[in-house]
Amino acid sequence: MNGEYIVEMKGVTKKFPGIVANDDISIGIKKGEIFALLGENGAGKSTLMSMLYGMYEPDAGGIFIRGERAAVTSPREAARLGIGMVHQHFKLVGTYTIAENIILGAEPIKRAGGLFPFVDIGDANARIRELSLRYGLEVDPAAVVDTVNVSAQQRVEILKMLYRNAEILIFDEPTAVLTPREAGFLIEIMRGLRERGHTIILITHKLDEIKQVADRVAILRDGRLEAVLPASASAREMANLMVGREVEHVKRGDECRFGDAALEVSNLTVRDLQGFEMVSGVSFSVRSGEIFAIAGVSGNGQIELADAIAGLASPSGGTIRLGGRDITGDSIRQRMESGISYIPEDRQKLGLVLDFPLGYNLAIRAYHREPYSTRGVLDRRVIREKASELIERYDIRASGGPDTVTRSMSGGNQQKAIVAREISMESSLMIFVQPTRGLDIGAIQNIHTRILAERDKGRAVLLISLELDEVMSLADRIGVMYKGRLVKILPAGTSAGEIGEYMLGAAS
């Protein structure tokens, strides 16, 4: 074996029913480097690293750790070998404290009177507090996980690895749920871990992250290794290898002719469960054939605004009109029947029933009417046929087609499924909240093209995104939210600097 590598995967192959997830992949990862895995959604990145972490076993090939062949049969065995993993969707118990989550399975046991075992939570809190300060991952060990933000939860996942003395750290799409500011902090954390001698494997589809922090990058496509490149290689070369074709930026084309106002929001106010005002007197309209985008730093009321329009939250004041009709008191189904499609921020909690087959999730908006059902009886043949059409049209990677359990799909393909379902409803108003979160560059291009196509068909589009580049490339008008208020509405073509000033409250 090559002593240069701390991890080697030789000829690794993994098959699932109907799909080869990894096909004869060989890579070597050096001690103390940040090694990136780049690929489209469903390219096999997470599957490959799940084998290194012991969640799957390879059907062929071998894994070598520190020059020795290793049988990584479980996450516990991976931890024994010094391997830890932060999953894209965190593995935390929401009702437990941060300390309880970190020590779970590795509890510090003491004996009262030398006889009765107990978990020394005080000792755990002290050790975790010291560990968090040493690595710049400051957390309150006594805080309950459900009460802290996503960025803090991710720090908890990293501390879980460090608490177990992991030397090899796997990050699976670590910035997918973070704001740009939080993502910047995480990049600094990864650099600090590398400086302390840790080896980091970064699973991502974001080229800018690779350019910022990685040393080398392996590019996967359709389960096969395309190339291993230095991170200094051009972004264009990486993107073209990743999707297998030349990637071009989506162009907005000619300006559309706007129709009448499809959505009118007047003096809308929304409070959270504690009575705090998250949306304060917001008013705007979205015309047919227009993309109205809302920009803002995370937590400034954008999600609550979208939820109120879609019916997931009840406003405490103001009105919402769709096509001139007041829908403020309508149920979610009534709003959707009236012509609202909604792609929510949280795809797993609000967008999908994870334990349903993909076909049912794609039909869930229309299952109660023909052709999906007749007199209350589901037509499973129609459900499968319609699902198969959407799977092909939107390139949803699902090993079992319509019968695939949705939970088993990658996060990016779950997102594609929601977008496919909601666009297929041909609603007069389409609300997209973080529509490309967790998607690769090819899928982002595809979704952007489809959003523009819906605008060109005369649909009204409300786009809410934390990605300023996405807002600027798609929007006809841009509203900026700050502290729950819509502080400014700007035309397309406004500079990022000016938009940024309003986002941070620096402009009045």
N, C-alpha and C positions, 0 to 999 in steps of 0.2 A: 504493500500500500504506500501511497504517497504521503510522507510525513508532513508535508506542507499543509495538509487539510485536516481540520477538526471534524468535519462532516463530509462523507462521500456517499453518494447514492449511485449504484452501479446497475444499469440495465433494469431499472425499476418499472414494473408494469402493474397496473391495477384496472380490473374490469368490473363493471356493474351490468346488470341485465340490459342488453341493447346498446351499450356504450363502452368504449375504451377510454377511461378517464386519463390514464397515463400510459404512454406507449414507449417502452424501452428508453427511459430517461436516465442519463448519467451526468451528474454534476459534482463538483468539489467546492467546498466552502472553506476559506482560510480562517484561521483563528484571529480574532480581533478585527474582522472586517464587517461592513454592512453590505450584505448580499441581497439584491432585490430580485423578486420573481415578478415578471411583467406578463400580462396576457389578458385576453378578452374574458368576459364573464363566461364561465364554463370551460375555460381552456385547460383546467386541471391543476391550477396553482394550489388551491386549498386542499385538494385531495392528496397531492404530493406531500405537503407539510403535515397533513393529518396522519400520514404513515410514519413520518419522522417522530411525531408526538404519540404514536401508539394507539390512535383511534381506529386505524385500519391496518391490516397487514398486507404487504405486497403479494401479488400472485406470482411474480417472478422477479429476479434480481435481488440485490442485497444492500443493506445499510451498514455503514462503517462509522464508528464514533471513536475519535482519537486513534485511528489506525486499526481498531479491533472490530471484527464483525459483531453486530449487535442485533438481538432479537427484541425489538421494541414492541412488546405485545400489549401494552396498556399505558395510559398516562402516568400511572404510578411508577412503571418501569422507566418511562422517559424522565420523570423527575429524579429517579435514582441515578440516571446517567447525566444529570445536569441540564436537562432540556425543559424549557417552559414555553407556554403558548398563550398569547392574548387573542381570543377569538373575535371575529367581526361582531358577533352578537354576544355580549358579555355573559359569562357563566357565574352570576352572582345571585345570592338569596336576598331579595329586597327587604325582608323584615329583619334580617340579621344586621348587627353592627359591622363596621368596616373591619375591625379586628377579628370578629367571629368569622367573617368571610375569608380573611387571609389565612387564618390558622386551621380552617376546616380540613380535616384529614391529617393534620400535622400538629395537633394540639399539645402544648406543653403540660405534661401531667406531673402533678406532685401528690404526695400522700399525707393526709392529715393524721398526725400521731403515728406515722409510719405504716398505717394500715389502709385508710380509706382514700382511693384515688379521686382527684378533682382537677379541673382545668384552671390553671393559674392565669386568669384573664388580666389581672393587674400586670403581671410580668409580660404577657403578650402585648398589652397596650404600650408599655414602656419600650419594648424592643421594636415595635412597629413605628412608634413615633421617632425613635432614633434612626431607623432605617430610612424612613421617609425624608427626614432632614438631610441625611448623608447623600441621598441621590437626587435631591431637589424635587421630591414627589410629595410635598407636604399634604397630609390629611389629618383629620381628627379621628383617631381609632374608635372613639365611642359613638360617632355619628351613625345613624341607621342609613343603610345604602339607599333606600327609596327617597331619602330626604336630600341627597346631594345630587349635583348636576352630572351630566354625561362625562365631562372631562375628569371629574373627581373619581367617577366609577372606573374609568380607564386606568387612572393611577393606581386604584385598588388592584386591578388585574395585574399590573406590572409588579406591584409590591408582593402579590401572591407568588410570583416567580422568584423574586429576589429573596423572599423569606425562606424559600426552599433551596437557596444557594444555586440557582440555575446559572449556568455559564453561557448556554446557547439559548437565545431568546427569539421566539417566532412571533411576529406581529402580522395579523391577518387583516388587511384593509384598515389600519388603525385610525385613519382620519375620516372615515366614511361618515361618522356621526358628529364630527367636531366642526366648530366654526373655524374660519381661516386663522383667527388669532390663536385659538386653542391648538390648531394644527402646527402653528409655528413653535409653540411651547413644546409640543411633543417632539418635533424635529431636534430641538436643543437637548431634550432628555435623551434621545437616541445617540446623539453625538457624545454626550457625557458618559453613557453606558459603554460606548466603544472605547473611550479614553481610559476607562477603568478595566479594560481587558475583555469585556463581554463580546461575544459574536452575535450579530443580529441578522436575522433573515426577515426581510420586509416583503410581504405579499401586497402588491398594489397594482392599480391600473393607471395611476397618475404619473405622467412623465415628469412633471415639475418636482415631485417629491424625490424621484430617483436622481434628478440632476442636483438637487440640494444636498442630499445626504448619503447616497449609496457610493460604494467603491466599484462594484461590478453589478451587471444585471443579466439574468437568464430570461430569455423570451420564449414563452410557450404559446403554441397555437394548436387547437384541436387535439390536445393531449400529447403533442410531440414537442421536443426541444428544437427551436429554430436556430438559436445562437446564444452564445455567452459573450457579452461585450463589456468594455470599460464604460463606466457611467458618463465619461466624457464624449461618447458617441453622440451623434446628432439626434435630436428628438424626432426628426422626420424619419430617420433610418429605423429607430425603435418602433415608431408608430406603424410604418409600412410592414415591418416584419411581424408585428403583433396581429394586424388585421389581414395581412396577405394581399394588400393592394395599396395604391397611392391614396393617402388620406388628405382630403381638402376641407377647408373651412366652409361651413354652410353660409350661403349668401342670402340676405333678406329679400333681394329682388326689388321690384318696383313697389312703391307705396300703394296700399290698398285704398279703395274708396270706402270710407267708413259709413255705416248705416246708423240707424237710431240706437239710442241707449238700450242695451239688452239688460244690463245690471245697473241699478241705482242704489247706492248706499248713502243714507242720510243720517248724520249725527249719531252714528252707532257707538254704543258704549257696552263693553263686556267686562264683567268682574269674574275673578277666579273664585274657588271654593271658600277662600278666606275673606272674600269681599274686597280684595285689592283690584283696583281698576287697571286692567291690562290693555284695553282699547278705550280711548277717550275721545268721544265726539268726532269720529272719522266720517268724512263724506267724500265720495268720488263716484264716477260712473265708468262703465266699460261699454264701448259701442260694438255693434256687430262688425266683424272684419277687423278688429283691433286687438293687439296684444298689449294689455296694461300690466306692467310689471311693478312689483313692490320690492324695493331693496331695503336693507337694514341689517344691523348687527343682530345676531340671534338673541331672542329674549325681549324684543321690543314690541311685541304684540301682534306680529304678522300671523303666527299660527292660530292664535285666538280669533283673529279677524276672519281667517279662512274657515275655521270651524263654525263660527257664527253664521256665515253665509250658507254653508253646507248643512246646517242644522244640528251639528254635534255640540254646540254650545248655545245657551239661551242668552240673548242680549238683555241688558238691564235698561236699555234705552235706545231710541232711534228706530229706523225702518229699513227694510230690505225689499226692493222691488225687482221682479224678474219679468221682462217684457211688459212693464207697466203695471203688473199685478203685485199687490202687497203679499209677500210670502213670509213675513216676519214670524207669524205664528204657526206656519206649516210644519209638519213632521218631516223627517229625513226622506222617507219614501215619497211623500207628496212633492217635495222639492225636486227629487230626482225624476219623478214622472213629469214634472213641469219643464224639465230640460236642463238639469245641472249634472255635470260629470265632475268627480272629485278624486284627485290623486293625492292622498294624505302624506304628511311627512313620515309618519311611523307606519311603514308598509306591513309590519308583522302584527301589530296590535289592531290597526284600524283598516288596513287594506285587504287582508286575506284571512281565511280560516285555514291555518297551517296544516291541520290534520285532514283536510278535505283533499280529494284528488284535484289536480290542476283544472280538469274540465269543469268541475263544479264551481271552482273559483271564477273561472272565466264566464260562467253563466249566472253568477249569483245576483247580478243586477236585474236579470230578466227572466229568471226561472219560473216565475208565477204566471207568465202569459205565453201565448202561442208565439213561435212554434215549439218553445222549450217544454211546454206542458199543455195538456188538454183536460179541462174539467178537474184540475188539481192533481193530475197524474203526470209525473215527469216523463219526457220522452228521451231516454238515455242515448238513443241513436243520434238524435238531433244535437244533443249536448256534445257528444263526441265529435260530430262532423264540424260544428261551429268552432269548437275548441281547436281542432286540427288546423282549420283555416288560419286562426289567429296565431297559433304556434309557428306555422310556416311563414306567415307574413311578417311577424315581428322577431323571427329568429330566436325563439325562446328555447333554450337548451334544456330539454326534459327527457331523461332516458326512457321513460315509459309513456311518452306522449300524454294524452289527456288523463291517463290513469296514474301518472306520477303523483306521489304524495307531495304536496307543495312544500312541506317542511324540509324535504330532502334536497330541494333545489338551492342553488347559490343565491345570495342576496340580490345580485344584479339581475338574475333571471326572474326572481320574484317581482322585482320592480318592473321589468318588461311586461310581465303578465298583467299587472295593474294598469299600466299605461295602455296596453292593447285593449283590455276590457273597457276602459273608460272612453277611449277614443271611438271604439266601435259603436258606442251608444248614440253617436252623432247628435249630441246635446247642443242646445243653442249657447250655453255657457259652459266653458271648460275651465276648471280651477286646477292648476298644476302647482303643487307645493314640493319643492326640491325634486323635480321630476327625473333628474339624472344622477341623483345621489347613489353612489356605489356602482355606477356604470363605467365601462371602459370607453376609450375615445371613439371607437367605431359605433358603439351603441348610442353614445351621446350625440354623434352626428346624425344618426338615424332618427332619434327622438326629436332633435331640433328641426329636422326636415319635416317631420310629421306635424309638429306644432305650427310651423309656418304654413303647411298645407291646410290645416284646419282654419287658420286665419283667412287664407285665400278663398276658402269655401263660404266665408261670411260668418263663421263662428266668433263669438266673443271669448277671448282668452284672458284669464287672470292668472298671472305667473308670479309665484312667490319663491324667491331663490336667495340663498346666501352667497352664491357665486356671482360676483359683480360682472365678470366677463360674460356670463350667460345672460344676465339682464340686459347688458349693453348690446349684445349681438342680436337679440330677439325683439326687444320692446319697441313699440310705437310711442308710448309714453311711459315715464318712470315716476312712480310715487315713492317717497322715502319716508319710512317710519322711524320715529325716535321717541322712546319712553311712552309708547302707546298712542302717539299722535301722528297723523299724516302731516309732516312738516312742510313738504314741498312736492309739487308735481312738475316734472321736467320733461322736455322734448327728447326724442331720440337724437343721438349724436352729442349729448352732453358729456363732458369729459369725466373720466373716472375720478379725478381730483375733486371736481366740484360735487359729484355725487357723494364721495367719501366725506366731505366736510359736513354735509347734511346728515349723513349716517351717524357721525360722531357728535352731532350737536354743536359743531363749531361754527356753522353758518346759521343765520337767523332768517 
